Amino acid sequence: MAVMHFVLGQGRPITSYEPASHRITATKIERREATYDPNQINEHNIEQGRKAWTYLHTSDDPLEVIVEKFEAMIPSYGCGCRQGYEELKQLHPFDYSSRDEFFVSTVRLHNAVNEKLSKAVMSLDEACQVWNRPAPTDRA
C-alpha cells in the first residue's frame, strides 16, 4: 500500500473525502490497491470513459497536455481502471513524434484496453472514421 504524506495547513481540519481507493487520516493519504470490479461500472462511469477517450482521440491541445488531462479523467476507485491503464501504457506508450503518430498510439492503447475488457477493437481506418480524423500520412 503506497502512502503519501502531506502537511496540514495551519491546523485546518481535512474535509471528509474517502473514495474506495483512498483512506485519508489526519496525516496521510493511503492509496488502496484497486482491482477490476464489474459491479462498480455504471452509466456515469461509462459516460465519463467515453468523454475521456473522445478527448484523447480528438483534442487539438498540445500532446503532453492531452495525456495529462486524459490521465486525470481515469478513475482510481474500485474499478481498477487506473492500475490497468498504467500497465497497458507501459506496453503501448504514447508516440509524441507527430500528431498523426500520437493518434495512432492512442488507437493502439484504446484497443488494448478494449481487448482487456473483452470489447471490440477497431482498425486504424475505422478509428479515423469514428473520431473524424484524416488517415495518418506516410504510413505503410
Residue frames as a rotation matrix with the C-alpha (Angstrom) as fourth column:
MET 1
0.585 0.811 0.000 0.00
0.811 -0.585 0.000 0.00
0.000 0.000 -1.000 0.00
ALA 2
-0.384 -0.701 0.601 1.55
0.675 -0.657 -0.335 3.31
0.630 0.277 0.726 -1.10
VAL 3
0.402 0.461 -0.791 1.36
0.875 -0.450 0.182 6.12
-0.272 -0.765 -0.584 1.45
MET 4
-0.135 -0.386 0.913 1.60
0.557 -0.791 -0.252 9.78
0.819 0.475 0.322 0.58
HIS 5
-0.146 0.044 -0.988 2.30
0.935 -0.320 -0.153 12.20
-0.323 -0.946 0.005 3.42
PHE 6
-0.012 0.123 0.992 1.16
0.534 -0.838 0.110 15.78
0.845 0.532 -0.056 3.33
VAL 7
-0.897 -0.328 -0.295 1.48
0.430 -0.501 -0.751 18.76
0.099 -0.800 0.591 5.64
LEU 8
0.150 0.974 -0.169 -1.68
0.987 -0.138 0.082 20.03
0.057 -0.179 -0.982 7.26
GLY 9
-0.392 -0.274 0.878 -2.14
0.430 -0.899 -0.089 23.75
0.814 0.343 0.470 6.67
GLN 10
-0.699 0.008 0.715 -2.32
-0.454 -0.777 -0.435 25.72
0.552 -0.629 0.548 9.93
GLY 11
-0.942 0.264 0.208 -4.25
-0.037 0.534 -0.844 23.01
-0.334 -0.803 -0.494 11.74
ARG 12
-0.288 0.884 -0.369 -7.25
-0.954 -0.297 0.033 23.28
-0.081 0.362 0.929 9.45
PRO 13
-0.074 0.304 0.950 -9.38
-0.274 0.909 -0.313 20.14
-0.959 -0.284 0.016 9.53
ILE 14
-0.972 -0.190 -0.141 -9.48
-0.201 0.343 0.918 17.88
-0.126 0.920 -0.372 6.50
THR 15
-0.072 0.986 -0.152 -12.87
-0.980 -0.098 -0.174 17.64
-0.187 0.137 0.973 4.88
SER 16
0.031 0.153 0.988 -14.34
-0.227 0.963 -0.142 14.19
-0.973 -0.220 0.065 4.62
TYR 17
0.423 0.029 -0.906 -13.21
-0.905 0.057 -0.421 12.52
0.040 0.998 0.051 1.40
GLU 18
-0.373 -0.558 0.742 -12.73
-0.573 0.767 0.289 8.80
-0.730 -0.317 -0.605 1.09
PRO 19
0.328 0.426 -0.843 -13.18
-0.918 0.354 -0.178 7.15
0.222 0.832 0.508 -2.29
ALA 20
0.982 0.160 0.097 -12.82
-0.179 0.955 0.238 3.39
-0.055 -0.251 0.967 -2.34
SER 21
0.589 -0.806 -0.064 -9.17
0.505 0.429 -0.749 3.62
0.631 0.409 0.660 -3.40
HIS 22
-0.412 -0.749 0.519 -8.01
0.023 -0.577 -0.816 6.05
0.911 -0.324 0.255 -0.69
ARG 23
0.538 0.492 -0.684 -8.27
0.769 0.045 0.637 6.46
0.344 -0.869 -0.355 3.05
ILE 24
-0.038 -0.518 0.855 -7.43
0.021 -0.855 -0.518 9.85
0.999 -0.001 0.043 4.47
THR 25
0.345 0.047 -0.937 -6.25
0.928 0.132 0.348 10.30
0.140 -0.990 0.002 8.04
ALA 26
0.907 0.044 -0.420 -5.05
0.195 -0.925 0.325 13.45
-0.374 -0.377 -0.848 9.78
THR 27
0.265 -0.908 -0.323 -1.51
-0.431 -0.411 0.803 12.99
-0.863 -0.074 -0.500 8.49
LYS 28
-0.783 -0.623 -0.006 -1.53
-0.303 0.373 0.877 10.84
-0.544 0.688 -0.481 5.37
ILE 29
0.363 0.798 -0.481 -3.42
-0.903 0.173 -0.394 9.55
-0.231 0.577 0.783 2.37
GLU 30
-0.492 -0.469 0.733 -3.20
-0.275 0.883 0.381 5.79
-0.826 -0.014 -0.564 1.89
ARG 31
-0.117 0.404 -0.907 -3.81
-0.991 0.009 0.132 4.52
0.061 0.915 0.400 -1.60
ARG 32
0.090 0.247 0.965 -5.50
-0.386 0.902 -0.194 1.15
-0.918 -0.355 0.176 -1.63
GLU 33
-0.932 -0.363 0.003 -4.91
-0.168 0.439 0.883 -1.38
-0.322 0.822 -0.470 -4.38
ALA 34
0.043 0.973 -0.225 -7.91
-0.757 -0.115 -0.643 -1.46
-0.652 0.198 0.732 -6.67
THR 35
-0.831 -0.203 0.517 -8.98
0.142 0.822 0.551 -4.45
-0.537 0.531 -0.655 -8.68
TYR 36
-0.805 0.556 -0.205 -11.45
-0.406 -0.265 0.875 -4.67
0.432 0.788 0.439 -11.53
ASP 37
-0.741 0.666 0.084 -14.96
0.280 0.421 -0.863 -4.96
-0.610 -0.616 -0.498 -10.15
PRO 38
-0.800 0.440 0.408 -17.69
0.402 -0.112 0.909 -5.09
0.446 0.891 -0.088 -12.81
ASN 39
0.113 0.877 -0.466 -20.20
0.986 -0.040 0.165 -4.10
0.126 -0.478 -0.869 -10.12
GLN 40
-0.207 -0.276 -0.939 -18.53
0.501 -0.854 0.140 -0.68
-0.841 -0.441 0.315 -9.97
ILE 41
-0.962 -0.124 0.242 -19.39
0.272 -0.378 0.885 0.02
-0.019 0.918 0.397 -13.61
ASN 42
-0.031 0.974 -0.224 -22.45
0.657 -0.149 -0.739 2.20
-0.753 -0.170 -0.635 -14.06
GLU 43
0.591 0.347 0.728 -23.80
0.801 -0.354 -0.482 4.67
0.091 0.868 -0.488 -16.63
HIS 44
0.940 -0.288 -0.184 -21.85
-0.224 -0.926 0.303 7.56
-0.258 -0.244 -0.935 -15.09
ASN 45
0.099 -0.956 0.276 -18.55
-0.112 0.265 0.958 5.65
-0.989 -0.126 -0.081 -15.36
ILE 46
0.030 -0.026 0.999 -19.34
0.872 0.489 -0.013 4.63
-0.488 0.872 0.038 -18.94
GLU 47
0.860 0.349 0.373 -20.16
0.490 -0.769 -0.411 8.21
0.143 0.536 -0.832 -19.94
GLN 48
0.720 -0.668 -0.186 -17.01
-0.408 -0.625 0.665 9.53
-0.560 -0.403 -0.723 -18.25
GLY 49
-0.064 -0.745 0.664 -14.99
0.303 0.620 0.724 6.92
-0.951 0.247 0.186 -20.13
ARG 50
0.370 0.285 0.884 -16.50
0.922 0.003 -0.387 7.99
-0.113 0.959 -0.262 -23.44
LYS 51
1.000 0.005 0.004 -15.68
0.005 -0.999 -0.053 11.62
0.004 0.053 -0.999 -22.71
ALA 52
0.398 -0.916 0.051 -12.10
-0.318 -0.086 0.944 10.75
-0.860 -0.392 -0.325 -21.77
TRP 53
-0.140 -0.443 0.886 -11.49
0.655 0.629 0.418 8.67
-0.742 0.639 0.202 -24.91
THR 54
0.672 0.437 0.598 -13.12
0.738 -0.460 -0.494 11.32
0.060 0.773 -0.631 -27.12
TYR 55
0.898 -0.395 -0.194 -10.84
-0.316 -0.885 0.341 13.96
-0.307 -0.245 -0.920 -25.63
LEU 56
0.103 -0.924 0.368 -7.76
-0.056 0.364 0.930 11.75
-0.993 -0.117 -0.014 -26.08
HIS 57
-0.141 -0.135 0.981 -8.54
0.823 0.534 0.192 10.99
-0.550 0.834 0.036 -29.74
THR 58
0.353 0.478 0.804 -9.80
0.895 -0.422 -0.143 14.41
0.271 0.771 -0.577 -30.87
SER 59
0.729 -0.013 -0.685 -8.25
0.388 -0.816 0.428 17.23
-0.565 -0.577 -0.590 -28.85
ASP 60
0.643 -0.525 0.558 -6.11
0.412 -0.377 -0.829 19.87
0.646 0.763 -0.026 -30.51
ASP 61
0.917 -0.350 0.192 -4.33
-0.355 -0.495 0.793 20.70
-0.183 -0.795 -0.578 -27.25
PRO 62
-0.018 -0.975 -0.220 -0.57
-0.943 0.089 -0.319 20.18
0.331 0.202 -0.922 -27.05
LEU 63
0.144 0.111 -0.983 0.12
-0.216 0.973 0.078 16.43
0.966 0.201 0.164 -26.89
GLU 64
-0.780 -0.496 -0.381 1.57
0.258 0.300 -0.918 16.45
0.570 -0.815 -0.106 -23.37
VAL 65
-0.745 0.588 0.315 -1.49
-0.657 -0.567 -0.496 18.39
-0.113 -0.577 0.809 -22.13
ILE 66
0.110 0.802 -0.587 -3.81
-0.784 0.433 0.444 15.87
0.611 0.411 0.677 -23.76
VAL 67
-0.162 -0.240 -0.957 -2.18
0.225 0.935 -0.272 12.98
0.961 -0.260 -0.098 -21.91
GLU 68
-0.972 -0.235 0.012 -2.15
0.054 -0.272 -0.961 14.88
0.229 -0.933 0.277 -18.61
LYS 69
-0.462 0.872 0.163 -5.85
-0.885 -0.439 -0.157 15.74
-0.065 -0.217 0.974 -18.84
PHE 70
0.166 0.502 -0.849 -6.79
-0.547 0.763 0.344 12.27
0.820 0.407 0.402 -20.08
GLU 71
-0.481 -0.438 -0.760 -4.96
0.321 0.718 -0.617 10.62
0.816 -0.541 -0.205 -17.18
ALA 72
-0.951 0.186 0.248 -6.74
-0.309 -0.508 -0.804 12.93
-0.023 -0.841 0.540 -14.73
MET 73
-0.112 0.978 -0.174 -10.06
-0.966 -0.067 0.248 11.60
0.231 0.196 0.953 -16.07
ILE 74
-0.214 -0.005 -0.977 -9.22
-0.150 0.988 0.028 7.96
0.965 0.153 -0.212 -15.35
PRO 75
0.672 0.536 0.510 -10.99
-0.566 -0.071 0.821 6.80
0.477 -0.841 0.256 -12.20
SER 76
-0.492 -0.849 -0.192 -8.93
-0.412 0.422 -0.808 5.39
0.767 -0.318 -0.557 -9.36
TYR 77
-0.438 0.428 0.790 -11.75
-0.851 0.086 -0.518 3.97
-0.289 -0.900 0.327 -7.28
GLY 78
0.094 0.636 0.766 -12.95
-0.513 0.690 -0.510 0.42
-0.853 -0.345 0.391 -7.12
CYS 79
0.883 0.451 -0.128 -12.95
-0.329 0.402 -0.854 -0.42
-0.334 0.797 0.503 -10.83
GLY 80
0.302 -0.850 0.432 -9.19
0.425 0.525 0.737 -0.90
-0.853 -0.039 0.520 -11.30
CYS 81
0.911 0.124 0.393 -9.12
0.412 -0.306 -0.859 1.39
0.014 0.944 -0.330 -14.35
ARG 82
0.746 -0.666 0.016 -6.10
-0.665 -0.743 0.072 3.40
-0.037 -0.064 -0.997 -13.21
GLN 83
0.079 -0.738 0.670 -4.00
-0.444 0.575 0.687 0.32
-0.892 -0.352 -0.283 -12.45
GLY 84
0.380 0.140 0.914 -4.97
0.604 0.711 -0.360 -1.35
-0.700 0.689 0.185 -15.72
TYR 85
0.994 -0.012 0.108 -4.21
0.070 -0.684 -0.726 1.82
0.083 0.729 -0.679 -17.67
GLU 86
0.490 -0.868 0.076 -0.75
-0.785 -0.402 0.470 2.18
-0.378 -0.291 -0.879 -16.13
GLU 87
-0.003 -0.468 0.884 0.10
0.008 0.884 0.468 -1.41
-1.000 0.008 0.000 -17.07
LEU 88
0.527 0.285 0.801 -1.14
0.746 0.296 -0.596 -1.05
-0.407 0.912 -0.057 -20.64
LYS 89
0.966 -0.201 -0.166 0.55
-0.245 -0.917 -0.315 2.33
-0.088 0.345 -0.934 -21.08
GLN 90
0.129 -0.964 0.234 3.89
-0.548 0.127 0.827 0.63
-0.826 -0.235 -0.512 -20.45
LEU 91
-0.188 -0.134 0.973 3.15
0.509 0.834 0.214 -1.83
-0.840 0.535 -0.088 -23.28
HIS 92
0.131 0.350 0.928 1.64
0.970 -0.240 -0.046 0.79
0.206 0.905 -0.371 -25.61
PRO 93
-0.307 -0.308 -0.901 3.36
0.633 -0.772 0.049 4.15
-0.711 -0.555 0.432 -24.88
PHE 94
0.794 0.547 -0.266 2.28
0.236 -0.680 -0.694 7.40
-0.560 0.488 -0.669 -26.49
ASP 95
-0.135 -0.787 0.603 4.28
0.978 -0.007 0.210 8.47
-0.161 0.617 0.770 -29.53
TYR 96
0.467 0.274 -0.841 4.90
0.359 -0.928 -0.103 12.22
-0.808 -0.253 -0.532 -29.41
SER 97
-0.520 -0.818 0.245 6.87
0.558 -0.108 0.823 12.38
-0.647 0.565 0.513 -32.68
SER 98
-0.941 0.323 0.101 3.90
-0.136 -0.636 0.760 13.86
0.310 0.701 0.642 -34.62
ARG 99
-0.385 0.881 0.275 0.19
-0.837 -0.208 -0.506 14.40
-0.389 -0.425 0.817 -34.18
ASP 100
0.298 0.471 -0.830 -0.50
-0.799 0.599 0.053 11.52
0.522 0.648 0.555 -36.61
GLU 101
-0.394 -0.527 -0.753 1.74
-0.027 0.826 -0.564 9.11
0.919 -0.202 -0.340 -34.72
PHE 102
-0.907 0.155 0.391 0.21
-0.415 -0.176 -0.893 10.26
-0.070 -0.972 0.224 -31.44
PHE 103
0.059 0.994 -0.095 -3.26
-0.994 0.049 -0.103 9.43
-0.098 0.100 0.990 -32.77
VAL 104
0.175 -0.069 -0.982 -2.05
-0.439 0.887 -0.140 6.00
0.881 0.456 0.125 -33.91
SER 105
-0.794 -0.543 -0.273 -0.64
0.006 0.442 -0.897 5.35
0.608 -0.714 -0.347 -30.44
THR 106
-0.623 0.644 0.444 -3.94
-0.732 -0.282 -0.620 6.39
-0.274 -0.711 0.648 -28.79
VAL 107
0.351 0.747 -0.564 -5.81
-0.879 0.471 0.078 3.90
0.324 0.469 0.822 -31.00
ARG 108
-0.216 -0.511 -0.832 -3.36
-0.127 0.860 -0.495 1.13
0.968 -0.001 -0.250 -30.04
LEU 109
-0.971 -0.150 0.189 -3.83
-0.190 -0.005 -0.982 1.91
0.148 -0.989 -0.024 -26.36
HIS 110
-0.245 0.960 0.137 -7.61
-0.942 -0.202 -0.268 2.13
-0.229 -0.194 0.954 -26.68
ASN 111
0.323 0.323 -0.890 -7.68
-0.634 0.772 0.050 -1.23
0.703 0.548 0.454 -28.48
ALA 112
-0.623 -0.608 -0.493 -5.53
-0.003 0.632 -0.775 -2.78
0.782 -0.481 -0.395 -25.73
VAL 113
-0.820 0.416 0.393 -7.99
-0.516 -0.240 -0.822 -1.54
-0.248 -0.877 0.412 -23.10
ASN 114
0.141 0.941 -0.307 -10.93
-0.990 0.133 -0.047 -2.86
-0.003 0.311 0.950 -25.13
GLU 115
-0.030 -0.222 -0.975 -9.25
-0.337 0.920 -0.199 -6.26
0.941 0.323 -0.102 -25.52
LYS 116
-0.933 -0.359 -0.041 -8.71
-0.065 0.278 -0.958 -6.44
0.355 -0.891 -0.283 -21.77
LEU 117
-0.590 0.786 0.186 -12.42
-0.573 -0.246 -0.782 -5.67
-0.569 -0.568 0.595 -21.26
SER 118
-0.642 0.287 0.711 -13.46
0.523 0.842 0.133 -8.17
-0.560 0.457 -0.691 -23.98
LYS 119
0.410 0.718 -0.563 -14.81
-0.006 -0.615 -0.789 -5.34
-0.912 0.327 -0.248 -26.13
ALA 120
0.760 -0.053 0.648 -14.46
0.642 0.221 -0.734 -4.84
-0.104 0.974 0.201 -29.88
VAL 121
-0.175 -0.841 -0.513 -11.29
0.333 -0.540 0.773 -3.29
-0.927 -0.036 0.374 -31.28
MET 122
0.870 0.491 -0.031 -11.07
0.152 -0.328 -0.932 -1.18
-0.468 0.807 -0.361 -34.43
SER 123
0.186 -0.790 0.584 -8.65
0.982 0.139 -0.124 -0.78
0.017 0.597 0.802 -37.26
LEU 124
-0.630 -0.490 -0.602 -6.84
0.487 -0.854 0.184 2.50
-0.604 -0.177 0.777 -37.78
ASP 125
-0.885 0.354 0.303 -9.13
0.145 -0.408 0.901 3.27
0.443 0.842 0.309 -40.74
GLU 126
0.072 0.950 -0.304 -12.22
0.720 0.161 0.675 2.63
0.690 -0.267 -0.672 -38.61
ALA 127
0.001 -0.144 -0.990 -10.80
0.916 -0.397 0.059 4.79
-0.401 -0.907 0.131 -35.81
CYS 128
-0.932 -0.354 -0.075 -10.17
0.283 -0.841 0.461 7.64
-0.226 0.408 0.885 -38.26
GLN 129
-0.517 0.820 0.247 -13.80
0.232 -0.144 0.962 7.45
0.824 0.555 -0.116 -39.37
VAL 130
0.245 0.641 -0.727 -15.20
0.875 0.177 0.450 7.21
0.418 -0.747 -0.518 -35.83
TRP 131
0.095 -0.312 -0.945 -13.06
0.772 -0.577 0.268 10.05
-0.629 -0.755 0.186 -34.48
ASN 132
0.903 0.397 0.163 -13.49
0.400 -0.637 -0.659 12.16
-0.158 0.661 -0.734 -37.64
ARG 133
0.287 -0.896 -0.340 -9.78
-0.316 -0.423 0.849 12.33
-0.905 -0.136 -0.404 -38.41
PRO 134
0.631 -0.173 -0.756 -7.96
-0.754 0.090 -0.650 12.13
0.180 0.981 -0.074 -41.72
ALA 135
0.923 -0.361 -0.131 -5.92
0.367 0.930 0.028 8.99
0.112 -0.074 0.991 -42.25
PRO 136
0.515 -0.810 -0.281 -2.36
-0.076 -0.370 0.926 9.47
-0.854 -0.456 -0.252 -40.97
THR 137
0.841 -0.269 -0.469 0.09
-0.527 -0.216 -0.822 10.32
0.120 0.939 -0.324 -43.75
ASP 138
-0.012 -0.959 -0.284 3.26
-0.838 0.165 -0.520 8.44
0.546 0.232 -0.805 -44.66
ARG 139
-0.016 0.053 0.998 2.09
-0.745 0.665 -0.047 5.12
-0.666 -0.745 0.028 -43.22
ALA 140
-0.787 -0.320 -0.528 2.85
-0.596 0.618 0.513 1.79
0.162 0.718 -0.677 -44.84
